[in-house]
Amino acid sequence: MQKSWKLSAVIVVLCLAVLMSGCYGTFSLTKRLHHWNGTQDGRWAQEGVFLLIAIVPIYGLCILGDALIFNSIEFWGGNNPIAGTALAPTGADPAAVAAVSPGTPVAATTR
């Protein structure tokens, strides 16, 4: 009983450490899903697809994946594997960073 309580406490602390890291992130996966839904032909098709992916919790899974995985990777590593963008260092001019590494998109937001 004592061992399972300690293990549960460690798991809760680790989860909170990841979730409370101050990472808001770009939510690239969710944005891509929203953009894809916007490319459907006609407003009725868009509404039908929207209802389908809202009822079958695709949006929820994308938000959860962004919040727990991809935004954490973006916060700790500087780039989001879904977006393929790198964050500029704090106080750096994004245009100057892009000039240093041409061809690499740089997000306008900084850490």
Helices and strands as residue ranges (DSSP letters): H 2-19, H 28-38, H 43-55, H 58-65, I 66-70, H 71-77, E 79-80, E 85-88, H 94-100, E 106-110
